[in-house]
Amino acid sequence: MTGRRRTKAAGPALVLALVAGGLIWGFGPWGNDTGQDPADTCRGALATEEAGKFFGGAELEFRGNTGQWMDYETERCTAQVRGQESGDVRLELTLRPSAAHRSSHTAEETSAAPIGHGWNGSILPGYFPQAAVLVDCASVPGDGLLVLADVSGRGIKKLSAEQGLALARFTTESARNAAERFGCEGALGKRPSTVDRTERQERPVAEAEGTCRGVVGARDTAVLRLTTASEMPASRALTEECSLELPAEKHSIRLTAYYGPSAQQEMYLDKRYPGSVKGAITRSLPCEGALDTAYFKFEELPLQEAGKDVRRTVRSEDGQRLLTAFTTASAARHGCPAT
């Protein structure tokens, strides 16, 4: 990510206590309510059964409200262990139309893994645990419903495998409830049985099996002397990245794919800060439903050193070829038309 984007500072490594802890988001309580009927939480979208499993069967209380985000109605609601104080751990659900694309949390994170199981979505089960699912939904602005889930508050540490799976199930079942409520027509995935917790992997380019698979051909290996790929698992994450190490010291190639609100956000930033993508190669591709216009980008890093542009080592035609291969592979995973 370039300097124009926000970065996350890692907090203290504290223990996530499921029963002893409560659930709170970082924004504070909504209104003056002291709890809601679970059936009324996000108008029935919050998956209360999955929230209960996340907290190990503890008795929960719920809060929520509606607000405005980018001039669109957004719903937020929380579940937390009953009687816990503000600042303790909370499970937060946000429902947002695709058109309200700014700051889409996990949806725009290149370090997030695909949530899998037939969903267009991403998950970060590590620090600042989050998940996002995008559902085709012609009844809401942007033709898509973005469902975001966050675990936040005091005592957050990297989720265990069981907690990560519980977060994935909470997100997807809440998305299923919300899709029914909004009358969304998009196909929904299955209830997750696993969560891919694989972090970024470095492999020889010829052995790439994730987001770099099918990107580097024999010509690239010979001409650009590409040997090492850094990649995430490949499926239908809302943002994907493939990094390739160049022979020039500290130089690398970054290929990124953005879908749905993630694409809208990136195109907005590139238009607002054109200097931050000087030398980049970009292209867009129409997809169906909430994925909308996908956006793809080739960049050679570093972009700048000491405030000055860095000399490029990759010719435009070579960058175009790599971007075409990356676009084709990523778009195929997401069911977008062939390039």
C-alpha atoms as a printed R data frame, in Angstrom:
    type eleno elety resid chain resno       x       y       z
1   ATOM     1    CA   MET     A     1   0.000   0.000   0.000
2   ATOM     2    CA   THR     A     2   1.226   3.504  -0.722
3   ATOM     3    CA   GLY     A     3   1.708   6.243   1.834
4   ATOM     4    CA   ARG     A     4  -1.714   7.716   1.077
5   ATOM     5    CA   ARG     A     5  -3.362   4.749   2.797
6   ATOM     6    CA   ARG     A     6  -3.902   4.207   6.478
7   ATOM     7    CA   THR     A     7  -1.720   1.687   8.265
8   ATOM     8    CA   LYS     A     8  -2.523  -0.364  11.316
9   ATOM     9    CA   ALA     A     9  -0.285  -0.294  14.352
10  ATOM    10    CA   ALA     A    10  -0.035  -3.601  16.118
11  ATOM    11    CA   GLY     A    11  -1.390  -3.347  19.653
12  ATOM    12    CA   PRO     A    12  -0.166  -5.201  22.735
13  ATOM    13    CA   ALA     A    13  -0.389  -8.964  22.528
14  ATOM    14    CA   LEU     A    14  -3.169  -9.601  24.994
15  ATOM    15    CA   VAL     A    15  -5.311 -12.671  25.551
16  ATOM    16    CA   LEU     A    16  -8.744 -13.006  23.970
17  ATOM    17    CA   ALA     A    17 -11.046 -14.271  26.692
18  ATOM    18    CA   LEU     A    18 -14.234 -15.625  25.216
19  ATOM    19    CA   VAL     A    19 -16.334 -16.010  28.339
20  ATOM    20    CA   ALA     A    20 -14.581 -13.616  30.674
21  ATOM    21    CA   GLY     A    21 -14.424 -10.945  27.963
22  ATOM    22    CA   GLY     A    22 -17.234  -9.002  26.348
23  ATOM    23    CA   LEU     A    23 -17.537  -7.650  22.809
24  ATOM    24    CA   ILE     A    24 -17.084  -3.985  21.889
25  ATOM    25    CA   TRP     A    25 -16.133  -2.065  18.795
26  ATOM    26    CA   GLY     A    26 -13.793   0.897  18.967
27  ATOM    27    CA   PHE     A    27 -16.514   3.496  18.381
28  ATOM    28    CA   GLY     A    28 -18.292   3.314  21.731
29  ATOM    29    CA   PRO     A    29 -21.926   2.436  22.439
30  ATOM    30    CA   TRP     A    30 -24.757   3.461  20.146
31  ATOM    31    CA   GLY     A    31 -27.389   5.673  21.687
32  ATOM    32    CA   ASN     A    32 -28.575   5.135  25.258
33  ATOM    33    CA   ASP     A    33 -30.016   1.649  24.907
34  ATOM    34    CA   THR     A    34 -29.028  -1.014  27.405
35  ATOM    35    CA   GLY     A    35 -29.636  -3.952  25.121
36  ATOM    36    CA   GLN     A    36 -31.939  -5.165  22.389
37  ATOM    37    CA   ASP     A    37 -33.923  -8.249  21.597
38  ATOM    38    CA   PRO     A    38 -31.638 -10.443  19.441
39  ATOM    39    CA   ALA     A    39 -34.353 -10.624  16.785
40  ATOM    40    CA   ASP     A    40 -34.165  -6.820  16.413
41  ATOM    41    CA   THR     A    41 -30.363  -6.637  16.173
42  ATOM    42    CA   CYS     A    42 -29.540  -5.318  12.697
43  ATOM    43    CA   ARG     A    43 -33.220  -6.126  12.038
44  ATOM    44    CA   GLY     A    44 -32.616  -9.814  12.445
45  ATOM    45    CA   ALA     A    45 -29.436 -10.050  10.348
46  ATOM    46    CA   LEU     A    46 -26.967 -10.694  13.167
47  ATOM    47    CA   ALA     A    47 -26.397 -14.460  13.461
48  ATOM    48    CA   THR     A    48 -27.092 -14.780  17.175
49  ATOM    49    CA   GLU     A    49 -26.471 -18.524  17.327
50  ATOM    50    CA   GLU     A    50 -23.058 -18.166  15.723
51  ATOM    51    CA   ALA     A    51 -22.259 -15.234  18.030
52  ATOM    52    CA   GLY     A    52 -23.106 -17.426  21.008
53  ATOM    53    CA   LYS     A    53 -20.745 -20.127  19.759
54  ATOM    54    CA   PHE     A    54 -17.992 -17.553  19.299
55  ATOM    55    CA   PHE     A    55 -18.273 -16.740  23.002
56  ATOM    56    CA   GLY     A    56 -18.394 -20.329  24.123
57  ATOM    57    CA   GLY     A    57 -22.069 -20.330  25.037
58  ATOM    58    CA   ALA     A    58 -21.935 -17.309  27.368
59  ATOM    59    CA   GLU     A    59 -25.078 -15.216  27.829
60  ATOM    60    CA   LEU     A    60 -24.943 -12.278  25.453
61  ATOM    61    CA   GLU     A    61 -26.433  -8.818  25.146
62  ATOM    62    CA   PHE     A    62 -26.965  -6.940  21.898
63  ATOM    63    CA   ARG     A    63 -26.877  -3.328  20.773
64  ATOM    64    CA   GLY     A    64 -27.248  -1.618  17.444
65  ATOM    65    CA   ASN     A    65 -28.337   1.360  15.441
66  ATOM    66    CA   THR     A    66 -28.480   2.787  11.935
67  ATOM    67    CA   GLY     A    67 -26.408   5.681  10.674
68  ATOM    68    CA   GLN     A    68 -25.024   7.326   7.560
69  ATOM    69    CA   TRP     A    69 -21.801   6.374   5.777
70  ATOM    70    CA   MET     A    70 -20.933   8.255   2.580
71  ATOM    71    CA   ASP     A    71 -24.579   9.433   2.509
72  ATOM    72    CA   TYR     A    72 -25.915   5.861   2.544
73  ATOM    73    CA   GLU     A    73 -27.765   4.147   5.362
74  ATOM    74    CA   THR     A    74 -25.523   1.760   7.245
75  ATOM    75    CA   GLU     A    75 -26.430  -0.604  10.057
76  ATOM    76    CA   ARG     A    76 -24.097  -1.565  12.877
77  ATOM    77    CA   CYS     A    77 -24.778  -3.883  15.761
78  ATOM    78    CA   THR     A    78 -22.802  -5.731  18.396
79  ATOM    79    CA   ALA     A    79 -22.941  -8.800  20.578
80  ATOM    80    CA   GLN     A    80 -21.017  -9.015  23.834
81  ATOM    81    CA   VAL     A    81 -21.022 -11.068  26.992
82  ATOM    82    CA   ARG     A    82 -23.724  -9.737  29.306
83  ATOM    83    CA   GLY     A    83 -22.482  -7.430  32.040
84  ATOM    84    CA   GLN     A    84 -19.107  -6.676  30.511
85  ATOM    85    CA   GLU     A    85 -17.761  -3.124  30.486
86  ATOM    86    CA   SER     A    86 -17.235  -0.780  27.564
87  ATOM    87    CA   GLY     A    87 -13.848  -1.527  26.031
88  ATOM    88    CA   ASP     A    88 -14.028  -5.284  26.500
89  ATOM    89    CA   VAL     A    89 -14.191  -7.600  23.510
90  ATOM    90    CA   ARG     A    90 -17.131  -7.230  21.128
91  ATOM    91    CA   LEU     A    91 -18.278  -8.873  17.950
92  ATOM    92    CA   GLU     A    92 -19.450  -6.153  15.570
93  ATOM    93    CA   LEU     A    93 -21.530  -6.522  12.418
94  ATOM    94    CA   THR     A    94 -21.859  -3.798   9.780
95  ATOM    95    CA   LEU     A    95 -24.234  -3.882   6.805
96  ATOM    96    CA   ARG     A    96 -23.346  -1.440   4.050
97  ATOM    97    CA   PRO     A    97 -24.434  -1.003   0.421
98  ATOM    98    CA   SER     A    98 -21.647  -1.490  -2.129
99  ATOM    99    CA   ALA     A    99 -22.033   2.117  -3.224
100 ATOM   100    CA   ALA     A   100 -20.726   3.275   0.184
101 ATOM   101    CA   HIS     A   101 -17.269   2.021  -0.652
102 ATOM   102    CA   ARG     A   102 -14.829   4.134   1.386
103 ATOM   103    CA   SER     A   103 -12.797   2.262   3.993
104 ATOM   104    CA   SER     A   104 -14.034  -1.273   3.525
105 ATOM   105    CA   HIS     A   105 -11.858  -2.912   6.173
106 ATOM   106    CA   THR     A   106 -10.945  -6.508   5.302
107 ATOM   107    CA   ALA     A   107 -12.354  -6.123   1.790
108 ATOM   108    CA   GLU     A   108  -9.370  -3.935   0.847
109 ATOM   109    CA   GLU     A   109  -6.626  -5.801   2.737
110 ATOM   110    CA   THR     A   110  -4.071  -7.592   0.562
111 ATOM   111    CA   SER     A   111  -2.965  -9.676   3.564
112 ATOM   112    CA   ALA     A   112  -6.460 -11.157   4.001
113 ATOM   113    CA   ALA     A   113  -7.123 -14.739   2.941
114 ATOM   114    CA   PRO     A   114 -10.192 -15.705   0.899
115 ATOM   115    CA   ILE     A   115 -13.062 -16.797   3.124
116 ATOM   116    CA   GLY     A   116 -13.790 -19.548   0.585
117 ATOM   117    CA   HIS     A   117 -16.715 -22.015   0.474
118 ATOM   118    CA   GLY     A   118 -18.360 -20.268  -2.480
119 ATOM   119    CA   TRP     A   119 -18.332 -16.736  -1.025
120 ATOM   120    CA   ASN     A   120 -16.856 -13.558  -2.457
121 ATOM   121    CA   GLY     A   121 -15.101 -12.529   0.712
122 ATOM   122    CA   SER     A   122 -11.969 -12.160   2.799
123 ATOM   123    CA   ILE     A   123 -10.881 -12.891   6.364
124 ATOM   124    CA   LEU     A   124  -8.089 -11.770   8.689
125 ATOM   125    CA   PRO     A   125  -8.036 -14.095  11.719
126 ATOM   126    CA   GLY     A   126  -4.854 -12.501  13.131
127 ATOM   127    CA   TYR     A   127  -4.528  -9.252  15.078
128 ATOM   128    CA   PHE     A   128  -7.506  -6.934  14.510
129 ATOM   129    CA   PRO     A   129  -9.618  -9.929  13.388
130 ATOM   130    CA   GLN     A   130 -12.025  -9.047  10.591
131 ATOM   131    CA   ALA     A   131 -14.028 -10.639   7.812
132 ATOM   132    CA   ALA     A   132 -15.991  -9.341   4.819
133 ATOM   133    CA   VAL     A   133 -18.514 -10.884   2.450
134 ATOM   134    CA   LEU     A   134 -20.014  -9.287  -0.672
135 ATOM   135    CA   VAL     A   135 -23.454 -10.432  -1.878
136 ATOM   136    CA   ASP     A   136 -25.145  -9.601  -5.198
137 ATOM   137    CA   CYS     A   137 -28.159  -7.488  -4.297
138 ATOM   138    CA   ALA     A   138 -29.940  -5.343  -6.895
139 ATOM   139    CA   SER     A   139 -32.210  -3.846  -4.221
140 ATOM   140    CA   VAL     A   140 -29.417  -1.786  -2.582
141 ATOM   141    CA   PRO     A   141 -27.270   1.024  -4.044
142 ATOM   142    CA   GLY     A   142 -24.359  -0.374  -6.020
143 ATOM   143    CA   ASP     A   143 -26.129  -3.713  -6.631
144 ATOM   144    CA   GLY     A   144 -24.311  -5.296  -3.718
145 ATOM   145    CA   LEU     A   145 -24.482  -5.742   0.041
146 ATOM   146    CA   LEU     A   146 -21.182  -5.625   1.935
147 ATOM   147    CA   VAL     A   147 -21.258  -7.483   5.255
148 ATOM   148    CA   LEU     A   148 -18.362  -6.674   7.605
149 ATOM   149    CA   ALA     A   149 -17.513  -8.353  10.897
150 ATOM   150    CA   ASP     A   150 -14.918  -7.207  13.421
151 ATOM   151    CA   VAL     A   151 -13.646  -8.487  16.746
152 ATOM   152    CA   SER     A   152 -12.393  -5.538  18.773
153 ATOM   153    CA   GLY     A   153 -11.711  -4.232  22.246
154 ATOM   154    CA   ARG     A   154  -9.300  -4.931  25.086
155 ATOM   155    CA   GLY     A   155  -7.633  -8.316  25.188
156 ATOM   156    CA   ILE     A   156  -7.473  -9.082  21.467
157 ATOM   157    CA   LYS     A   157  -4.874 -11.564  20.328
158 ATOM   158    CA   LYS     A   158  -4.591 -13.670  17.209
159 ATOM   159    CA   LEU     A   159  -7.637 -15.914  17.017
160 ATOM   160    CA   SER     A   160  -7.300 -19.642  17.482
161 ATOM   161    CA   ALA     A   161  -8.380 -21.937  14.647
162 ATOM   162    CA   GLU     A   162 -11.738 -22.471  16.388
163 ATOM   163    CA   GLN     A   163 -12.269 -18.737  16.898
164 ATOM   164    CA   GLY     A   164 -11.323 -17.966  13.292
165 ATOM   165    CA   LEU     A   165 -13.848 -20.501  12.056
166 ATOM   166    CA   ALA     A   166 -16.480 -19.047  14.404
167 ATOM   167    CA   LEU     A   167 -15.807 -15.568  12.970
168 ATOM   168    CA   ALA     A   168 -16.176 -16.886   9.401
169 ATOM   169    CA   ARG     A   169 -19.453 -18.592  10.263
170 ATOM   170    CA   PHE     A   170 -20.767 -15.526  12.074
171 ATOM   171    CA   THR     A   171 -20.001 -13.369   9.016
172 ATOM   172    CA   THR     A   172 -21.435 -15.694   6.384
173 ATOM   173    CA   GLU     A   173 -24.574 -16.619   8.343
174 ATOM   174    CA   SER     A   174 -25.209 -12.936   9.062
175 ATOM   175    CA   ALA     A   175 -24.770 -12.307   5.320
176 ATOM   176    CA   ARG     A   176 -27.301 -15.069   4.622
177 ATOM   177    CA   ASN     A   177 -29.792 -13.470   7.037
178 ATOM   178    CA   ALA     A   178 -29.231 -10.005   5.573
179 ATOM   179    CA   ALA     A   179 -29.585 -11.287   2.004
180 ATOM   180    CA   GLU     A   180 -32.960 -12.786   2.866
181 ATOM   181    CA   ARG     A   181 -34.091  -9.594   4.539
182 ATOM   182    CA   PHE     A   182 -33.085  -7.418   1.570
183 ATOM   183    CA   GLY     A   183 -34.384  -9.893  -1.013
184 ATOM   184    CA   CYS     A   184 -30.943 -10.290  -2.582
185 ATOM   185    CA   GLU     A   185 -30.843 -12.465  -5.688
186 ATOM   186    CA   GLY     A   186 -27.166 -13.451  -5.611
187 ATOM   187    CA   ALA     A   187 -26.039 -17.034  -5.063
188 ATOM   188    CA   LEU     A   188 -24.767 -17.618  -1.531
189 ATOM   189    CA   GLY     A   189 -21.915 -19.833  -0.420
190 ATOM   190    CA   LYS     A   190 -21.903 -22.695   2.057
191 ATOM   191    CA   ARG     A   191 -21.402 -22.600   5.811
192 ATOM   192    CA   PRO     A   192 -17.597 -22.627   6.242
193 ATOM   193    CA   SER     A   193 -16.097 -25.865   7.501
194 ATOM   194    CA   THR     A   194 -12.524 -24.527   7.571
195 ATOM   195    CA   VAL     A   195 -10.661 -21.229   7.478
196 ATOM   196    CA   ASP     A   196  -7.453 -20.862   5.492
197 ATOM   197    CA   ARG     A   197  -4.981 -19.381   7.971
198 ATOM   198    CA   THR     A   198  -2.052 -19.467   5.542
199 ATOM   199    CA   GLU     A   199  -0.017 -16.279   5.674
200 ATOM   200    CA   ARG     A   200   1.960 -14.825   2.788
201 ATOM   201    CA   GLN     A   201   4.286 -17.459   1.311
202 ATOM   202    CA   GLU     A   202   7.478 -17.101  -0.723
203 ATOM   203    CA   ARG     A   203   8.018 -19.685  -3.444
204 ATOM   204    CA   PRO     A   204  10.004 -20.087  -6.667
205 ATOM   205    CA   VAL     A   205   7.926 -18.529  -9.453
206 ATOM   206    CA   ALA     A   206   7.650 -21.884 -11.214
207 ATOM   207    CA   GLU     A   207   6.033 -23.362  -8.085
208 ATOM   208    CA   ALA     A   208   3.518 -20.566  -7.419
209 ATOM   209    CA   GLU     A   209   0.156 -22.019  -6.400
210 ATOM   210    CA   GLY     A   210  -1.709 -19.035  -4.970
211 ATOM   211    CA   THR     A   211  -2.282 -15.493  -6.242
212 ATOM   212    CA   CYS     A   212   0.873 -15.673  -8.413
213 ATOM   213    CA   ARG     A   213  -0.085 -18.906 -10.162
214 ATOM   214    CA   GLY     A   214  -0.083 -18.612 -13.939
215 ATOM   215    CA   VAL     A   215   1.443 -15.122 -13.896
216 ATOM   216    CA   VAL     A   216   5.123 -15.649 -14.752
217 ATOM   217    CA   GLY     A   217   5.920 -17.340 -18.061
218 ATOM   218    CA   ALA     A   218   9.184 -18.582 -19.493
219 ATOM   219    CA   ARG     A   219   9.781 -15.261 -21.249
220 ATOM   220    CA   ASP     A   220   9.438 -13.342 -17.983
221 ATOM   221    CA   THR     A   221  11.834 -15.681 -16.237
222 ATOM   222    CA   ALA     A   222  14.406 -15.182 -18.995
223 ATOM   223    CA   VAL     A   223  13.972 -11.453 -19.686
224 ATOM   224    CA   LEU     A   224  13.215 -10.133 -16.209
225 ATOM   225    CA   ARG     A   225  15.115 -12.831 -14.281
226 ATOM   226    CA   LEU     A   226  12.193 -13.387 -11.946
227 ATOM   227    CA   THR     A   227  12.872 -16.151  -9.441
228 ATOM   228    CA   THR     A   228  10.798 -15.587  -6.281
229 ATOM   229    CA   ALA     A   229   7.072 -15.012  -5.830
230 ATOM   230    CA   SER     A   230   5.325 -13.850  -2.653
231 ATOM   231    CA   GLU     A   231   1.653 -14.791  -2.612
232 ATOM   232    CA   MET     A   232  -1.509 -15.439  -0.643
233 ATOM   233    CA   PRO     A   233  -3.960 -18.335  -1.102
234 ATOM   234    CA   ALA     A   234  -6.070 -17.883  -4.223
235 ATOM   235    CA   SER     A   235  -9.840 -18.059  -4.366
236 ATOM   236    CA   ARG     A   236 -12.318 -15.166  -4.346
237 ATOM   237    CA   ALA     A   237 -10.866 -12.648  -1.920
238 ATOM   238    CA   LEU     A   238 -12.083  -9.082  -2.504
239 ATOM   239    CA   THR     A   239  -8.493  -7.856  -2.903
240 ATOM   240    CA   GLU     A   240  -5.624  -9.998  -4.197
241 ATOM   241    CA   GLU     A   241  -1.890  -9.358  -4.501
242 ATOM   242    CA   CYS     A   242   1.082 -11.085  -6.119
243 ATOM   243    CA   SER     A   243   4.623  -9.822  -5.478
244 ATOM   244    CA   LEU     A   244   7.626 -10.763  -7.618
245 ATOM   245    CA   GLU     A   245  11.229 -10.131  -6.634
246 ATOM   246    CA   LEU     A   246  13.374  -8.332  -9.226
247 ATOM   247    CA   PRO     A   247  17.158  -8.764  -9.569
248 ATOM   248    CA   ALA     A   248  17.812  -5.059  -8.895
249 ATOM   249    CA   GLU     A   249  18.436  -4.529  -5.178
250 ATOM   250    CA   LYS     A   250  15.254  -3.761  -3.202
251 ATOM   251    CA   HIS     A   251  13.156  -3.746  -6.393
252 ATOM   252    CA   SER     A   252  10.006  -5.815  -6.777
253 ATOM   253    CA   ILE     A   253   6.806  -6.011  -8.796
254 ATOM   254    CA   ARG     A   254   3.415  -5.647  -7.133
255 ATOM   255    CA   LEU     A   255   0.324  -6.892  -8.958
256 ATOM   256    CA   THR     A   256  -3.006  -6.158  -7.282
257 ATOM   257    CA   ALA     A   257  -6.619  -6.992  -8.099
258 ATOM   258    CA   TYR     A   258  -9.571  -5.164  -6.546
259 ATOM   259    CA   TYR     A   259 -13.246  -6.163  -6.674
260 ATOM   260    CA   GLY     A   260 -16.508  -4.481  -5.675
261 ATOM   261    CA   PRO     A   261 -16.156  -1.740  -3.024
262 ATOM   262    CA   SER     A   262 -12.415  -2.441  -2.898
263 ATOM   263    CA   ALA     A   263 -12.111  -1.508  -6.580
264 ATOM   264    CA   GLN     A   264 -14.262   1.587  -6.157
265 ATOM   265    CA   GLN     A   265 -12.082   2.708  -3.254
266 ATOM   266    CA   GLU     A   266  -8.821   2.166  -5.138
267 ATOM   267    CA   MET     A   267 -10.007   3.946  -8.269
268 ATOM   268    CA   TYR     A   268 -11.177   6.850  -6.117
269 ATOM   269    CA   LEU     A   269  -7.757   7.086  -4.421
270 ATOM   270    CA   ASP     A   270  -5.858   6.855  -7.698
271 ATOM   271    CA   LYS     A   271  -7.933   9.671  -9.157
272 ATOM   272    CA   ARG     A   272  -7.553  11.839  -6.065
273 ATOM   273    CA   TYR     A   273  -3.809  11.189  -5.657
274 ATOM   274    CA   PRO     A   274  -2.491  10.620  -9.194
275 ATOM   275    CA   GLY     A   275   1.107  11.211  -8.140
276 ATOM   276    CA   SER     A   276   0.996   8.160  -5.886
277 ATOM   277    CA   VAL     A   277   0.573   5.837  -8.879
278 ATOM   278    CA   LYS     A   278   2.996   7.500 -11.268
279 ATOM   279    CA   GLY     A   279   4.457   4.797 -13.495
280 ATOM   280    CA   ALA     A   280   1.769   2.246 -12.635
281 ATOM   281    CA   ILE     A   281  -0.096   0.299 -15.305
282 ATOM   282    CA   THR     A   282  -3.806  -0.123 -14.657
283 ATOM   283    CA   ARG     A   283  -6.803  -1.651 -16.343
284 ATOM   284    CA   SER     A   284 -10.416  -2.380 -15.502
285 ATOM   285    CA   LEU     A   285 -12.710  -5.262 -16.359
286 ATOM   286    CA   PRO     A   286 -16.504  -5.514 -16.066
287 ATOM   287    CA   CYS     A   287 -17.750  -8.272 -13.773
288 ATOM   288    CA   GLU     A   288 -21.277  -9.306 -12.975
289 ATOM   289    CA   GLY     A   289 -23.304  -8.334  -9.932
290 ATOM   290    CA   ALA     A   290 -21.733  -6.786  -6.849
291 ATOM   291    CA   LEU     A   291 -18.173  -7.395  -8.093
292 ATOM   292    CA   ASP     A   292 -18.987  -4.621 -10.592
293 ATOM   293    CA   THR     A   293 -15.900  -3.158 -12.297
294 ATOM   294    CA   ALA     A   294 -12.742  -4.970 -11.234
295 ATOM   295    CA   TYR     A   295  -9.533  -2.939 -11.139
296 ATOM   296    CA   PHE     A   296  -6.019  -4.294 -11.719
297 ATOM   297    CA   LYS     A   297  -2.667  -2.643 -11.181
298 ATOM   298    CA   PHE     A   298   1.024  -3.238 -11.972
299 ATOM   299    CA   GLU     A   299   3.612  -1.302  -9.951
300 ATOM   300    CA   GLU     A   300   7.359  -1.523  -9.634
301 ATOM   301    CA   LEU     A   301   8.556  -0.833  -6.094
302 ATOM   302    CA   PRO     A   302   9.938   1.263  -4.566
303 ATOM   303    CA   LEU     A   303   7.949   4.110  -6.063
304 ATOM   304    CA   GLN     A   304  10.113   6.797  -4.484
305 ATOM   305    CA   GLU     A   305  13.241   7.206  -2.383
306 ATOM   306    CA   ALA     A   306  13.980  10.409  -0.478
307 ATOM   307    CA   GLY     A   307  11.043  12.049  -2.235
308 ATOM   308    CA   LYS     A   308  12.394  11.336  -5.717
309 ATOM   309    CA   ASP     A   309  11.091   8.942  -8.358
310 ATOM   310    CA   VAL     A   310  13.065   5.728  -8.666
311 ATOM   311    CA   ARG     A   311  14.353   4.614 -12.062
312 ATOM   312    CA   ARG     A   312  12.210   1.789 -13.450
313 ATOM   313    CA   THR     A   313  13.900  -1.472 -14.429
314 ATOM   314    CA   VAL     A   314  10.867  -3.128 -16.089
315 ATOM   315    CA   ARG     A   315   9.837  -2.024 -19.573
316 ATOM   316    CA   SER     A   316   6.218  -1.084 -20.191
317 ATOM   317    CA   GLU     A   317   5.618  -4.010 -22.545
318 ATOM   318    CA   ASP     A   318   6.892  -6.465 -19.930
319 ATOM   319    CA   GLY     A   319   4.694  -4.894 -17.268
320 ATOM   320    CA   GLN     A   320   1.700  -5.076 -19.589
321 ATOM   321    CA   ARG     A   321   2.334  -8.764 -20.226
322 ATOM   322    CA   LEU     A   322   2.559  -9.586 -16.508
323 ATOM   323    CA   LEU     A   323  -0.560  -7.545 -15.750
324 ATOM   324    CA   THR     A   324  -2.473  -9.345 -18.513
325 ATOM   325    CA   ALA     A   325  -1.530 -12.750 -17.110
326 ATOM   326    CA   PHE     A   326  -2.404 -11.708 -13.550
327 ATOM   327    CA   THR     A   327  -5.716 -10.159 -14.642
328 ATOM   328    CA   THR     A   328  -6.693 -13.279 -16.577
329 ATOM   329    CA   ALA     A   329  -5.937 -15.630 -13.675
330 ATOM   330    CA   SER     A   330  -7.585 -13.501 -10.995
331 ATOM   331    CA   ALA     A   331 -10.672 -12.669 -13.061
332 ATOM   332    CA   ALA     A   332 -11.208 -16.359 -13.851
333 ATOM   333    CA   ARG     A   333 -11.223 -17.193 -10.125
334 ATOM   334    CA   HIS     A   334 -13.912 -14.575  -9.559
335 ATOM   335    CA   GLY     A   335 -16.057 -15.647 -12.487
336 ATOM   336    CA   CYS     A   336 -15.502 -12.447 -14.495
337 ATOM   337    CA   PRO     A   337 -15.533 -12.506 -18.321
338 ATOM   338    CA   ALA     A   338 -12.284 -13.472 -20.027
339 ATOM   339    CA   THR     A   339  -9.969 -10.612 -20.916
